[in-house]
Amino acid sequence: MNGESTTRKGDRFLNPENVTLHCTDFEYEDHAEDMSKVIQFSGIYEGDSGKDAEENEKRWEKHYTQSGSHFPIKNYLVKAFPELLTGKDEKNVLECGCGTGSAILPVVNIRKNDHFYAFDISKTAVARLQTNPIFADHFAFVWDITLPLAVKLPKFDHILLIFVLSAVHPTIQQRVLQVLSDLLESGGTILFRDYGMYDDSQMRFHRKHIQSGKSIQKTSEDKMTYLRGDGTHSYFYTTDEVSSMASKCGLSVISCDYHCNELNNRKDGTRMRKVFVNAVLQKP
């Protein structure tokens, strides 16, 4: 924690004191008002893709096998969730949908005495995390969170749910959140971060759908759900929806806010307005 080190992929673990969390680059209410004039429907949803567990596993396995995708190290998470760096020693921490470890590794690098667990639907992603020397003393396993758990786990002080629930079929999301709630210690927290309504990615989905000439229909579930080209889901939350799901699981909403991050491309002058929902949900 005193210095900075480099991962095997060349990414750098940063000292938390040197990390800036961009969450107030613009006002969400003003942005939402402008974007609501562009998107005047409840969502795009085509078919039942995502309910088949075997097909889901194939899609994500293909993603990691073919692209070898390595998401950038998320040093900012310790600023988004300072709870990760405080409290008792030897906490139990679980990450859902860990991929190759971009979210959990920066925390492991700092919290040397905590016990970390991580799972992903992709065998390839889990294998890569298991061979990472930083994670050598911890436990990674394969699990499709929409299916019954096949391994015995402890109760957790923190569960990281980072850009994962939006990839789950919308009819299953509430059940998945309940499963995770049941894995918490009393007083434990789910640390939730996912795409928010009117994120730049949602606007791109909308534009592509319009350009394709396809009709736009209101979904029966009244959800902001889109299908990517590879068949995986993309979902965009409101803070009210996240709070409502948490309450149905018996979780207390400690915080639930929009984080607004503006990215500017100096080469072409384009601007991206990223919107995330950042929430801390606690089990009584």
Backbone as JSON, one array per atom type, in Angstrom:
{
  "sequence": "MNGESTTRKGDRFLNPENVTLHCTDFEYEDHAEDMSKVIQFSGIYEGDSGKDAEENEKRWEKHYTQSGSHFPIKNYLVKAFPELLTGKDEKNVLECGCGTGSAILPVVNIRKNDHFYAFDISKTAVARLQTNPIFADHFAFVWDITLPLAVKLPKFDHILLIFVLSAVHPTIQQRVLQVLSDLLESGGTILFRDYGMYDDSQMRFHRKHIQSGKSIQKTSEDKMTYLRGDGTHSYFYTTDEVSSMASKCGLSVISCDYHCNELNNRKDGTRMRKVFVNAVLQKP",
  "N": [[0.83, -1.21, 0.0], [2.14, 1.1, 0.31], [3.53, 1.83, -1.97], [3.6, 1.68, -5.59], [2.81, -0.91, -7.88], [3.23, -3.23, -10.63], [1.07, -5.13, -12.74], [0.96, -8.43, -14.28], [0.06, -7.94, -16.82], [0.83, -5.44, -17.36], [-0.64, -3.36, -16.37], [-1.07, -0.93, -13.78], [-1.0, -1.09, -10.28], [-2.33, 1.23, -8.16], [-1.5, 3.45, -5.49], [-4.03, 4.13, -3.19], [-4.23, 6.8, -2.4], [-3.46, 8.15, -4.62], [-5.44, 7.92, -6.45], [-8.15, 9.06, -8.36], [-11.59, 9.43, -8.14], [-13.92, 9.79, -10.51], [-16.95, 11.1, -10.35], [-18.74, 13.15, -10.35], [-18.78, 14.65, -12.67], [-20.68, 15.78, -14.29], [-24.1, 16.99, -14.03], [-26.52, 14.7, -13.13], [-29.34, 14.93, -13.31], [-29.82, 16.99, -15.18], [-28.64, 15.88, -17.44], [-30.22, 13.56, -17.75], [-32.69, 14.69, -18.31], [-32.21, 15.84, -20.83], [-31.54, 13.53, -22.35], [-33.83, 11.99, -22.14], [-35.49, 13.02, -24.01], [-34.6, 11.93, -26.27], [-34.65, 9.14, -25.96], [-37.59, 7.72, -25.77], [-39.02, 5.56, -24.74], [-39.53, 2.35, -23.13], [-37.67, 0.31, -23.4], [-35.53, -2.02, -25.22], [-36.02, -5.22, -26.22], [-35.37, -8.4, -27.27], [-36.58, -11.49, -27.81], [-35.8, -14.49, -25.81], [-33.16, -14.75, -25.14], [-30.52, -15.61, -23.01], [-31.69, -16.9, -20.91], [-30.97, -19.55, -21.1], [-28.72, -21.53, -19.56], [-26.52, -23.03, -20.48], [-26.0, -21.9, -23.0], [-25.33, -19.31, -22.22], [-22.94, -19.77, -20.83], [-21.34, -20.63, -22.95], [-21.2, -18.3, -24.51], [-19.75, -16.47, -22.88], [-17.42, -17.92, -22.44], [-16.42, -18.05, -25.02], [-15.9, -15.36, -25.35], [-13.7, -14.86, -23.58], [-11.89, -16.76, -24.5], [-11.43, -16.26, -27.25], [-10.96, -13.46, -27.51], [-9.27, -12.96, -25.45], [-9.74, -11.1, -23.56], [-8.8, -8.54, -21.4], [-9.75, -6.67, -18.88], [-9.19, -3.28, -17.88], [-7.34, -2.61, -14.87], [-9.2, -1.91, -12.0], [-8.57, 0.4, -10.18], [-9.97, 2.42, -8.98], [-12.03, 1.43, -7.43], [-11.6, 1.19, -4.69], [-11.94, 3.74, -3.86], [-14.55, 4.24, -4.63], [-15.77, 2.46, -2.95], [-14.96, 2.75, 0.02], [-15.27, 1.15, 2.22], [-14.01, -1.24, 1.78], [-11.41, -0.97, 2.62], [-11.41, -0.59, 5.29], [-12.3, -1.47, 8.72], [-12.42, -4.7, 10.37], [-9.57, -6.98, 10.55], [-8.79, -9.73, 8.37], [-11.15, -10.13, 6.84], [-13.85, -11.68, 5.02], [-14.21, -11.72, 1.61], [-16.06, -11.63, -1.36], [-16.03, -11.82, -4.89], [-18.24, -11.39, -7.58], [-18.61, -12.69, -10.86], [-15.87, -12.46, -11.74], [-14.1, -12.4, -13.88], [-10.87, -11.98, -15.21], [-9.83, -10.79, -13.01], [-9.79, -7.99, -12.71], [-11.15, -6.27, -10.98], [-10.97, -7.32, -8.37], [-8.25, -7.8, -7.81], [-6.76, -5.35, -7.27], [-7.69, -4.83, -4.7], [-6.96, -7.11, -3.27], [-4.24, -6.74, -3.43], [-3.83, -4.76, -1.6], [-5.17, -5.39, 0.82], [-3.83, -7.46, 2.69], [-4.38, -9.37, 4.65], [-6.93, -10.26, 4.4], [-9.48, -12.63, 3.34], [-10.06, -13.83, 0.2], [-12.5, -14.61, -2.23], [-13.6, -15.66, -5.44], [-15.63, -15.8, -8.36], [-16.59, -16.93, -11.66], [-18.46, -17.34, -14.71], [-17.01, -18.25, -16.79], [-14.69, -20.72, -17.56], [-12.15, -20.33, -18.58], [-11.51, -17.67, -17.84], [-11.48, -17.92, -15.03], [-9.39, -19.74, -14.72], [-7.22, -18.2, -15.53], [-7.17, -16.26, -13.52], [-6.62, -17.89, -11.32], [-4.0, -18.62, -11.79], [-2.62, -16.33, -11.34], [-0.11, -14.86, -9.5], [-0.64, -13.02, -7.45], [-3.09, -13.76, -6.53], [-2.7, -16.2, -5.42], [-3.02, -17.31, -2.84], [-5.7, -17.48, -2.45], [-9.19, -18.19, -3.34], [-10.62, -19.19, -6.29], [-13.35, -19.98, -8.41], [-15.55, -21.76, -10.68], [-18.77, -20.71, -11.49], [-22.06, -20.43, -12.51], [-24.12, -17.97, -11.75], [-26.85, -18.07, -11.92], [-27.56, -20.62, -11.43], [-27.82, -23.42, -9.06], [-25.61, -23.3, -6.21], [-22.6, -25.08, -6.01], [-20.47, -25.41, -4.33], [-19.1, -25.16, -1.02], [-19.34, -22.27, 0.89], [-18.13, -19.59, 3.02], [-19.77, -17.16, 5.17], [-20.01, -13.76, 4.1], [-18.25, -10.63, 4.49], [-18.12, -8.6, 2.65], [-19.52, -8.37, -0.59], [-18.64, -8.11, -3.86], [-20.3, -6.77, -6.51], [-19.95, -6.03, -9.45], [-20.63, -4.56, -12.39], [-22.08, -6.83, -13.24], [-24.71, -7.79, -12.63], [-26.22, -6.62, -14.62], [-25.73, -8.19, -16.79], [-27.22, -10.38, -16.47], [-30.2, -12.21, -17.2], [-33.16, -10.27, -17.28], [-35.44, -11.23, -15.91], [-34.41, -12.78, -13.93], [-32.82, -11.36, -12.26], [-33.65, -10.35, -9.71], [-33.83, -12.68, -8.19], [-31.18, -13.54, -8.24], [-29.92, -11.52, -6.8], [-31.04, -12.02, -4.31], [-29.94, -14.52, -3.7], [-27.26, -13.78, -3.33], [-27.54, -12.04, -1.18], [-28.19, -13.86, 0.81], [-25.73, -14.94, 1.3], [-24.36, -13.2, 2.86], [-22.8, -12.04, 5.89], [-24.39, -10.97, 8.95], [-24.73, -7.55, 8.93], [-23.0, -7.4, 6.85], [-22.11, -6.31, 3.49], [-23.35, -5.76, 0.17], [-21.58, -4.55, -2.47], [-22.36, -2.62, -4.95], [-22.06, -1.85, -8.34], [-22.97, -0.63, -11.43], [-24.26, -0.21, -14.81], [-25.89, 2.88, -15.46], [-29.07, 4.47, -16.11], [-29.31, 6.18, -19.19], [-26.63, 6.13, -19.75], [-23.74, 6.48, -21.86], [-23.32, 4.2, -23.43], [-25.87, 3.1, -23.63], [-27.13, 5.0, -25.21], [-25.75, 4.6, -27.58], [-26.58, 2.0, -28.21], [-29.25, 2.57, -28.72], [-29.11, 4.31, -30.95], [-27.97, 2.6, -32.89], [-29.98, 0.72, -33.1], [-32.07, 2.21, -34.17], [-30.91, 2.93, -36.63], [-30.78, 0.46, -37.82], [-33.28, 0.04, -38.69], [-35.14, -1.39, -37.32], [-38.14, -1.94, -35.45], [-39.13, -0.22, -32.45], [-40.09, -1.35, -29.38], [-42.13, -1.32, -26.47], [-41.24, -3.11, -23.6], [-42.71, -5.97, -22.01], [-41.86, -6.27, -19.47], [-41.09, -3.82, -18.71], [-38.44, -2.87, -18.78], [-35.04, -1.61, -19.08], [-33.46, -3.02, -21.23], [-31.05, -4.44, -23.4], [-29.8, -6.27, -26.2], [-26.58, -7.39, -26.93], [-24.4, -7.83, -29.8], [-23.25, -10.35, -29.51], [-25.09, -11.78, -28.16], [-25.23, -11.51, -25.43], [-26.49, -9.78, -22.5], [-27.27, -6.32, -21.9], [-27.89, -3.87, -19.54], [-29.6, -1.14, -18.01], [-29.73, 0.76, -15.17], [-31.91, 2.49, -12.84], [-31.54, 4.48, -9.88], [-33.68, 4.19, -8.15], [-34.71, 1.71, -8.9], [-32.66, -0.1, -8.2], [-32.62, 0.3, -5.44], [-35.19, -0.6, -4.82], [-35.06, -3.35, -5.52], [-33.15, -4.17, -3.66], [-34.5, -3.72, -1.23], [-36.54, -5.61, -1.42], [-35.1, -7.86, -0.95], [-34.6, -7.67, 1.67], [-32.52, -6.04, 2.35], [-30.77, -3.23, 3.63], [-30.55, 0.03, 2.33], [-27.72, 1.68, 2.24], [-26.38, 3.57, 0.75], [-27.06, 4.93, -2.49], [-26.39, 5.99, -5.49], [-26.05, 8.06, -8.44], [-23.17, 7.94, -10.4], [-21.33, 10.08, -12.31], [-19.39, 10.33, -15.1], [-17.35, 12.03, -17.29], [-15.83, 11.55, -20.37], [-13.36, 12.62, -22.6], [-12.32, 12.62, -25.92], [-9.37, 13.55, -27.14], [-8.34, 13.46, -29.7], [-10.39, 13.28, -31.68], [-12.28, 14.95, -30.66], [-14.65, 14.06, -29.58], [-17.15, 13.34, -27.06], [-17.9, 11.4, -24.25], [-20.45, 10.51, -22.08], [-20.55, 8.89, -19.22], [-22.59, 6.93, -17.13], [-23.12, 5.58, -14.01], [-24.55, 3.4, -11.53], [-23.96, 3.45, -8.17], [-23.85, 1.65, -5.28], [-24.32, 0.8, -1.83], [-25.36, -1.9, -0.1], [-26.79, -3.25, 2.69], [-26.91, -6.06, 4.88], [-29.11, -6.55, 7.51]],
  "CA": [[0.0, 0.0, 0.0], [3.0, 2.27, 0.38], [4.0, 2.2, -3.3], [2.82, 1.22, -6.71], [3.4, -2.06, -8.54], [2.7, -3.49, -11.96], [0.52, -6.46, -12.94], [1.58, -9.18, -15.37], [-0.41, -7.39, -18.09], [1.36, -4.1, -17.54], [-1.43, -2.38, -15.64], [-0.4, -0.5, -12.55], [-1.75, -0.94, -9.04], [-2.04, 2.56, -7.65], [-1.77, 3.8, -4.11], [-5.35, 4.78, -3.14], [-4.1, 8.25, -2.26], [-3.19, 8.72, -5.94], [-6.56, 7.58, -7.32], [-9.25, 10.02, -8.4], [-12.88, 8.87, -8.54], [-14.72, 10.77, -11.25], [-18.36, 10.75, -10.15], [-19.58, 14.35, -10.4], [-18.32, 15.45, -13.81], [-21.84, 16.52, -14.79], [-25.3, 16.78, -13.22], [-27.32, 13.63, -13.72], [-30.71, 15.35, -13.6], [-29.81, 17.74, -16.43], [-28.32, 14.91, -18.5], [-31.39, 12.7, -17.93], [-33.73, 15.47, -18.97], [-31.85, 15.95, -22.25], [-31.57, 12.23, -23.01], [-35.2, 11.47, -22.16], [-36.12, 13.51, -25.24], [-34.11, 11.05, -27.34], [-35.2, 7.8, -25.68], [-38.95, 7.9, -25.26], [-39.64, 4.24, -24.65], [-39.06, 1.68, -21.93], [-36.53, -0.59, -23.6], [-35.48, -2.89, -26.38], [-35.76, -6.58, -25.76], [-35.7, -9.32, -28.35], [-36.48, -12.9, -27.5], [-35.5, -14.95, -24.47], [-31.74, -15.03, -25.02], [-29.99, -15.34, -21.68], [-32.27, -17.82, -19.93], [-30.34, -20.84, -21.25], [-27.45, -21.47, -18.85], [-25.45, -23.57, -21.31], [-25.68, -20.91, -24.02], [-24.64, -18.21, -21.56], [-21.56, -20.2, -20.56], [-20.63, -20.65, -24.23], [-20.94, -16.93, -24.95], [-18.68, -15.86, -22.1], [-16.21, -18.7, -22.7], [-15.94, -17.57, -26.32], [-15.38, -14.01, -25.13], [-12.37, -14.91, -22.98], [-11.0, -17.62, -25.29], [-11.07, -15.64, -28.52], [-10.43, -12.1, -27.4], [-8.29, -12.85, -24.37], [-10.02, -9.77, -23.03], [-8.31, -8.2, -20.07], [-10.27, -5.36, -18.56], [-8.23, -2.49, -17.11], [-7.4, -2.71, -13.42], [-10.15, -0.93, -11.46], [-8.02, 0.99, -8.96], [-10.9, 3.38, -8.4], [-13.05, 0.79, -6.6], [-11.37, 1.45, -3.26], [-12.49, 5.06, -3.61], [-16.0, 4.09, -4.74], [-16.21, 1.68, -1.79], [-13.9, 2.8, 1.04], [-15.5, 0.07, 3.19], [-13.08, -2.33, 1.5], [-10.11, -0.72, 3.25], [-11.58, -0.33, 6.72], [-12.92, -2.55, 9.48], [-11.6, -5.74, 10.98], [-8.66, -7.76, 9.73], [-9.23, -11.06, 7.96], [-12.52, -10.14, 6.34], [-14.16, -12.54, 3.89], [-14.68, -10.89, 0.5], [-16.41, -12.4, -2.55], [-16.36, -11.07, -6.11], [-19.1, -12.08, -8.54], [-18.22, -12.4, -12.23], [-14.54, -11.87, -11.53], [-13.27, -12.34, -15.07], [-9.46, -12.29, -14.91], [-9.45, -10.19, -11.73], [-9.54, -6.54, -12.79], [-11.73, -5.57, -9.83], [-10.58, -7.83, -7.05], [-6.8, -7.82, -7.61], [-6.26, -4.17, -6.56], [-8.04, -4.94, -3.28], [-6.07, -8.15, -2.74], [-2.9, -6.17, -3.35], [-3.77, -3.86, -0.44], [-5.66, -6.03, 2.04], [-3.04, -8.69, 2.71], [-4.85, -10.35, 5.63], [-8.31, -10.67, 4.11], [-9.67, -13.88, 2.59], [-10.78, -13.47, -1.01], [-13.12, -15.64, -3.06], [-14.07, -15.06, -6.68], [-16.15, -16.79, -9.32], [-17.02, -16.46, -12.98], [-19.09, -18.37, -15.52], [-16.02, -18.7, -17.77], [-13.58, -21.53, -17.04], [-10.9, -19.71, -19.02], [-11.25, -16.51, -17.0], [-11.13, -18.39, -13.69], [-8.05, -20.34, -14.79], [-6.23, -17.12, -15.59], [-7.07, -15.65, -12.19], [-6.0, -18.86, -10.43], [-2.55, -18.67, -12.02], [-2.04, -15.04, -11.01], [0.55, -15.01, -8.19], [-1.25, -12.16, -6.44], [-4.28, -14.45, -6.01], [-2.28, -17.57, -5.14], [-3.47, -17.79, -1.53], [-7.14, -17.28, -2.36], [-9.99, -19.24, -3.96], [-11.44, -18.85, -7.45], [-14.09, -21.15, -8.87], [-16.52, -21.56, -11.76], [-20.17, -20.77, -11.07], [-23.1, -19.63, -13.16], [-24.88, -17.51, -10.58], [-28.27, -18.36, -12.1], [-27.75, -22.03, -11.09], [-27.51, -23.7, -7.65], [-24.21, -23.27, -5.81], [-22.11, -26.45, -5.82], [-19.35, -25.42, -3.39], [-19.42, -24.61, 0.3], [-18.7, -20.97, 1.09], [-18.41, -18.95, 4.31], [-20.54, -15.92, 5.06], [-19.08, -12.72, 3.65], [-18.35, -9.26, 4.98], [-18.39, -7.8, 1.46], [-19.67, -9.03, -1.89], [-18.49, -7.18, -4.97], [-21.19, -7.04, -7.63], [-19.46, -4.95, -10.29], [-20.97, -4.75, -13.8], [-22.43, -8.24, -13.4], [-26.15, -8.04, -12.63], [-26.77, -6.16, -15.9], [-25.52, -9.24, -17.78], [-28.15, -11.46, -16.13], [-31.53, -12.04, -17.78], [-33.91, -9.39, -16.38], [-36.4, -11.94, -15.07], [-33.68, -13.54, -12.92], [-31.97, -10.47, -11.48], [-34.08, -10.27, -8.32], [-33.47, -13.95, -7.54], [-29.73, -13.55, -8.09], [-29.6, -10.62, -5.68], [-31.43, -12.71, -3.08], [-28.91, -15.54, -3.46], [-26.08, -13.1, -2.78], [-27.92, -11.55, 0.15], [-28.13, -14.99, 1.73], [-24.33, -15.28, 1.56], [-23.78, -12.16, 3.68], [-22.87, -11.97, 7.35], [-25.18, -9.86, 9.46], [-23.9, -6.36, 8.86], [-22.21, -7.44, 5.63], [-22.62, -5.44, 2.43], [-23.15, -5.93, -1.26], [-21.05, -3.33, -3.06], [-22.97, -2.72, -6.28], [-21.77, -0.82, -9.33], [-23.4, -1.12, -12.74], [-24.6, 0.85, -15.75], [-27.06, 3.67, -15.11], [-29.93, 4.98, -17.18], [-28.77, 7.25, -20.04], [-25.2, 5.97, -19.99], [-23.4, 6.63, -23.27], [-23.5, 2.91, -24.12], [-27.29, 2.96, -23.92], [-27.44, 5.87, -26.33], [-25.23, 3.95, -28.78], [-27.52, 0.91, -28.53], [-30.46, 3.17, -29.28], [-28.83, 4.81, -32.29], [-27.78, 1.46, -33.78], [-31.28, 0.09, -33.31], [-32.8, 3.07, -35.09], [-30.27, 2.84, -37.94], [-31.05, -0.85, -38.41], [-34.64, 0.03, -39.22], [-36.02, -2.24, -36.51], [-39.11, -1.21, -34.64], [-38.86, -0.13, -31.02], [-41.31, -1.75, -28.67], [-42.09, -1.34, -25.02], [-41.18, -4.47, -23.11], [-43.74, -6.32, -21.03], [-41.26, -6.18, -18.14], [-40.79, -2.41, -18.47], [-37.02, -2.85, -18.44], [-34.11, -1.01, -20.04], [-32.62, -4.16, -21.58], [-30.62, -4.51, -24.78], [-28.97, -7.42, -26.53], [-25.39, -7.13, -27.71], [-24.28, -8.67, -30.98], [-22.86, -11.71, -29.15], [-26.2, -12.43, -27.47], [-25.25, -11.2, -24.0], [-27.37, -8.68, -22.15], [-26.81, -5.06, -21.34], [-29.04, -3.38, -18.79], [-29.31, 0.2, -17.49], [-30.53, 0.89, -13.95], [-32.15, 3.73, -12.09], [-31.27, 4.28, -8.45], [-34.92, 3.71, -7.53], [-34.86, 0.29, -9.17], [-31.69, -0.82, -7.38], [-33.11, 0.39, -4.06], [-36.37, -1.45, -4.71], [-34.61, -4.74, -5.52], [-32.48, -4.41, -2.38], [-35.52, -3.79, -0.19], [-37.25, -6.89, -1.56], [-34.22, -8.89, -0.4], [-34.4, -7.38, 3.08], [-31.28, -5.3, 2.52], [-30.87, -1.79, 3.89], [-29.81, 0.82, 1.35], [-26.86, 2.63, 2.92], [-26.23, 4.63, -0.24], [-27.39, 4.52, -3.85], [-26.22, 7.26, -6.19], [-25.51, 8.08, -9.8], [-21.83, 8.44, -10.6], [-21.3, 10.64, -13.66], [-18.0, 10.48, -15.53], [-17.25, 12.51, -18.67], [-14.58, 11.22, -21.05], [-13.17, 13.42, -23.81], [-11.31, 12.15, -26.85], [-8.67, 14.74, -27.65], [-8.04, 13.31, -31.12], [-11.53, 13.61, -32.55], [-13.15, 15.92, -30.01], [-15.91, 13.47, -29.12], [-17.36, 13.3, -25.62], [-18.73, 10.31, -23.75], [-20.96, 10.71, -20.73], [-20.78, 7.6, -18.59], [-23.45, 6.98, -15.95], [-23.12, 4.34, -13.24], [-25.23, 3.39, -10.24], [-23.02, 2.99, -7.14], [-24.69, 1.44, -4.11], [-23.92, -0.05, -0.71], [-26.57, -2.56, 0.38], [-26.35, -3.94, 3.9], [-27.79, -7.04, 5.53], [-29.29, -6.18, 8.94]],
  "C": [[0.86, 1.25, 0.0], [3.43, 2.75, -1.01], [3.06, 1.7, -4.36], [3.56, 0.07, -7.38], [2.68, -2.32, -9.84], [2.2, -4.92, -12.06], [1.26, -7.14, -14.08], [1.19, -8.61, -16.73], [0.09, -5.96, -18.32], [0.53, -3.01, -16.9], [-0.75, -2.08, -14.31], [-1.38, -0.45, -11.39], [-1.34, 0.39, -8.43], [-2.3, 2.65, -6.15], [-3.11, 4.53, -4.07], [-5.28, 6.29, -3.03], [-3.89, 8.93, -3.61], [-4.31, 8.45, -6.94], [-7.64, 8.65, -7.22], [-10.51, 9.31, -8.88], [-13.7, 9.95, -9.22], [-16.2, 10.37, -11.13], [-19.3, 11.94, -10.22], [-19.15, 15.26, -11.55], [-19.45, 16.26, -14.45], [-23.05, 16.18, -13.92], [-26.21, 15.75, -13.89], [-28.71, 14.12, -14.13], [-30.78, 16.11, -14.92], [-29.57, 16.8, -17.62], [-29.54, 14.04, -18.8], [-32.51, 13.44, -18.64], [-33.47, 15.59, -20.47], [-32.02, 14.61, -22.97], [-32.97, 11.63, -23.08], [-35.96, 11.95, -23.39], [-35.71, 12.65, -26.43], [-34.69, 9.66, -27.19], [-36.55, 7.97, -25.01], [-39.7, 6.57, -25.28], [-39.01, 3.53, -23.47], [-37.91, 0.71, -22.16], [-36.62, -1.37, -24.88], [-35.18, -4.28, -25.86], [-36.24, -7.54, -26.82], [-35.5, -10.75, -27.9], [-36.13, -13.2, -26.06], [-34.03, -15.31, -24.3], [-31.26, -14.68, -23.62], [-30.57, -16.24, -20.62], [-31.6, -19.19, -19.96], [-28.93, -20.79, -20.66], [-26.3, -21.96, -19.71], [-25.03, -22.58, -22.39], [-24.95, -19.72, -23.43], [-23.18, -18.54, -21.32], [-20.75, -20.18, -21.84], [-20.26, -19.24, -24.69], [-19.76, -16.31, -24.2], [-17.37, -16.62, -22.26], [-15.59, -18.26, -24.02], [-15.3, -16.2, -26.17], [-13.95, -14.05, -24.6], [-11.39, -15.75, -23.79], [-10.51, -16.92, -26.55], [-10.4, -14.29, -28.36], [-9.3, -12.0, -26.39], [-8.48, -11.55, -23.6], [-9.52, -9.6, -21.6], [-8.77, -6.78, -19.76], [-9.26, -4.59, -17.71], [-8.44, -2.65, -15.61], [-8.25, -1.57, -12.86], [-9.63, -0.39, -10.12], [-9.02, 1.87, -8.23], [-11.9, 2.75, -7.43], [-12.85, 1.05, -5.11], [-11.8, 2.86, -2.88], [-14.01, 5.03, -3.7], [-16.57, 3.38, -3.51], [-15.11, 1.67, -0.72], [-14.07, 1.75, 2.13], [-14.5, -1.07, 3.0], [-11.77, -2.19, 2.26], [-10.21, -0.5, 4.74], [-12.17, -1.55, 7.42], [-11.91, -3.58, 9.95], [-10.61, -6.34, 9.99], [-9.31, -9.1, 9.39], [-10.71, -11.1, 7.61], [-12.65, -11.18, 5.22], [-14.81, -11.7, 2.81], [-14.91, -11.78, -0.72], [-16.61, -11.46, -3.73], [-17.16, -11.95, -7.06], [-18.67, -11.7, -9.96], [-16.85, -11.77, -12.3], [-13.74, -11.68, -12.81], [-11.85, -12.74, -14.72], [-8.94, -11.52, -13.7], [-9.26, -8.69, -11.72], [-10.1, -5.76, -11.61], [-11.14, -6.03, -8.51], [-9.08, -7.74, -6.79], [-6.27, -6.55, -6.93], [-6.55, -4.21, -5.06], [-7.16, -5.98, -2.6], [-4.67, -7.59, -2.51], [-2.71, -5.28, -2.13], [-4.1, -4.6, 0.85], [-5.03, -7.42, 2.18], [-3.61, -9.77, 3.63], [-6.28, -10.83, 5.39], [-8.33, -11.98, 3.31], [-10.58, -13.6, 1.4], [-11.26, -14.71, -1.76], [-13.64, -14.94, -4.32], [-14.59, -16.15, -7.61], [-16.53, -16.11, -10.62], [-17.64, -17.64, -13.71], [-18.09, -18.99, -16.5], [-14.89, -19.48, -17.11], [-12.24, -20.89, -17.39], [-10.53, -18.52, -18.14], [-10.8, -16.94, -15.61], [-9.73, -18.98, -13.68], [-6.97, -19.28, -14.82], [-6.06, -16.45, -14.22], [-6.34, -16.59, -11.23], [-4.48, -18.91, -10.58], [-1.87, -17.34, -11.72], [-1.4, -15.13, -9.63], [-0.04, -14.14, -7.1], [-2.43, -12.86, -5.78], [-3.96, -15.87, -5.53], [-2.85, -18.14, -3.84], [-4.98, -17.7, -1.36], [-7.87, -18.27, -3.27], [-10.84, -18.69, -5.09], [-12.11, -20.11, -7.98], [-15.09, -20.76, -9.95], [-17.93, -21.7, -11.2], [-21.01, -19.87, -11.96], [-24.08, -19.24, -12.07], [-26.38, -17.75, -10.72], [-28.6, -19.81, -11.75], [-27.4, -22.26, -9.63], [-26.0, -23.72, -7.39], [-23.75, -24.68, -5.47], [-20.93, -26.54, -4.86], [-19.79, -24.79, -2.08], [-18.64, -23.32, 0.5], [-18.99, -20.44, 2.5], [-19.4, -17.81, 4.1], [-19.55, -14.78, 4.82], [-19.35, -11.36, 4.29], [-18.68, -8.31, 3.82], [-18.57, -8.71, 0.26], [-19.6, -7.97, -2.96], [-19.38, -7.63, -6.13], [-20.99, -5.9, -8.63], [-19.71, -5.27, -11.76], [-21.29, -6.21, -14.11], [-23.94, -8.43, -13.52], [-26.79, -7.63, -13.96], [-26.61, -7.2, -17.0], [-26.43, -10.43, -17.54], [-29.52, -11.16, -16.75], [-32.41, -11.26, -16.8], [-34.91, -10.09, -15.47], [-35.74, -12.69, -13.92], [-32.93, -12.64, -11.95], [-32.36, -10.41, -10.01], [-33.68, -11.53, -7.56], [-31.96, -14.02, -7.29], [-29.31, -12.67, -6.91], [-29.96, -11.27, -4.35], [-30.42, -13.79, -2.71], [-27.68, -14.92, -2.82], [-26.35, -12.55, -1.39], [-27.8, -12.65, 1.19], [-26.7, -15.4, 2.08], [-23.64, -14.26, 2.47], [-23.84, -12.48, 5.17], [-23.86, -10.89, 7.74], [-24.28, -8.64, 9.54], [-23.03, -6.3, 7.62], [-22.88, -6.64, 4.52], [-22.38, -6.0, 1.04], [-22.73, -4.58, -1.81], [-21.37, -3.39, -4.55], [-22.53, -1.55, -7.15], [-22.12, -1.38, -10.7], [-23.85, 0.07, -13.58], [-25.91, 1.55, -15.36], [-27.82, 4.13, -16.34], [-29.3, 6.2, -17.84], [-27.25, 7.26, -20.08], [-24.93, 6.05, -21.49], [-23.59, 5.33, -24.05], [-24.96, 2.69, -24.49], [-27.67, 3.81, -25.13], [-26.92, 5.27, -27.64], [-26.11, 2.79, -29.2], [-28.75, 1.48, -29.25], [-30.22, 3.64, -30.72], [-28.68, 3.66, -33.29], [-29.1, 0.79, -34.09], [-32.11, 0.9, -34.3], [-32.23, 2.93, -36.51], [-30.54, 1.51, -38.63], [-32.44, -0.94, -39.02], [-35.6, -0.84, -38.45], [-37.0, -1.38, -35.72], [-38.7, -1.23, -33.18], [-40.14, -0.41, -30.27], [-41.09, -1.7, -27.17], [-42.1, -2.78, -24.54], [-42.28, -4.71, -22.09], [-43.21, -6.17, -19.61], [-40.91, -4.76, -17.76], [-39.34, -2.24, -18.04], [-36.21, -2.13, -19.5], [-33.07, -2.05, -20.4], [-32.31, -4.16, -23.07], [-29.81, -5.79, -24.98], [-27.78, -6.97, -27.35], [-25.34, -8.08, -28.91], [-23.92, -10.11, -30.66], [-23.94, -12.44, -28.35], [-26.24, -12.2, -25.98], [-26.09, -9.95, -23.75], [-26.62, -7.42, -21.72], [-28.03, -4.36, -20.76], [-28.66, -2.06, -18.13], [-30.29, 0.52, -16.36], [-30.81, 2.34, -13.57], [-31.82, 3.44, -10.63], [-32.51, 3.76, -7.73], [-35.08, 2.2, -7.72], [-33.9, -0.54, -8.32], [-32.14, -0.83, -5.92], [-34.3, -0.53, -3.83], [-35.98, -2.93, -4.66], [-33.96, -5.09, -4.18], [-33.5, -4.58, -1.25], [-36.28, -5.11, -0.22], [-36.42, -8.05, -1.02], [-33.97, -8.69, 1.09], [-33.11, -6.65, 3.37], [-31.56, -3.82, 2.79], [-30.01, -1.05, 2.87], [-29.01, 1.9, 2.1], [-26.6, 3.83, 2.02], [-26.57, 4.06, -1.6], [-27.43, 5.79, -4.69], [-25.8, 7.04, -7.64], [-24.09, 8.64, -9.75], [-21.69, 8.84, -12.06], [-19.87, 10.99, -14.05], [-17.97, 10.89, -17.0], [-15.86, 12.23, -19.22], [-14.5, 12.01, -22.34], [-12.03, 12.85, -24.64], [-10.63, 13.35, -27.49], [-8.42, 14.67, -29.15], [-9.2, 13.75, -32.01], [-12.54, 14.56, -31.91], [-14.47, 15.37, -29.51], [-15.94, 13.4, -27.6], [-18.26, 12.12, -25.28], [-19.16, 10.64, -22.33], [-21.37, 9.36, -20.15], [-21.59, 7.78, -17.3], [-23.44, 5.61, -15.28], [-23.98, 4.52, -11.99], [-24.27, 2.74, -9.25], [-23.79, 2.86, -5.84], [-24.03, 0.54, -3.07], [-25.19, -0.58, -0.07], [-26.21, -3.48, 1.53], [-27.4, -4.9, 4.44], [-27.91, -6.7, 7.01], [-28.67, -7.21, 9.89]]
}
